[in-house]
Amino acid sequence: MPKGKSVNKGGRPTKKTPQTITDAIKYLKIGLSEATACDLIGIDISTWTRWKQKDLGFAQDIKRAKSDAIVKATTKLVEAINKDKLGAIIFFLKSRSDEFRPSYISAEPAETSRFDSTELIKAMDCITQLSRNTSKVQRTPAKK
């Protein structure tokens, strides 16, 4: 056999083509899960995992694509917060619950946690202030 030619070891052809890789990365960049990307390109998750283990460049591309999706979503969330969108503010606070949980809400079981009414009053004051601030925001009608 001439030098430089690859030998077909048998089995079926790989689904790992430049097009399937491009499609998979595109799906991850819009925020889809790896499992969903696998379904869309027609491979099993075990194949996906094997590709990542064997091809570190592919694994890096996956990490980068997932990070891009997070950055995009976070940017949109921050833009909504800066526009005083109460839903975005609440979502942000709930998703960062450990960082922003008021001290009167304990991570301990209810039997052992101690309720502090002054913290509740502070929280209610914050909610009232948020309500006042959001009611001052002028609402624009939706475009047709």
Secondary structure, DSSP 8 states (H G I E B T S, - for coil): --TT-----SS---S--HHHHHHHHHHHHTT--HHHHHHHHT--HHHHHHHHHH-HHHHHHHHHHHHHHHHHHHHHHHHHHHTT-HHHHHHHHHHTHHHH--TTS-SS-TTT----HHHHHHHHHHHHHHHHHHHHS-------
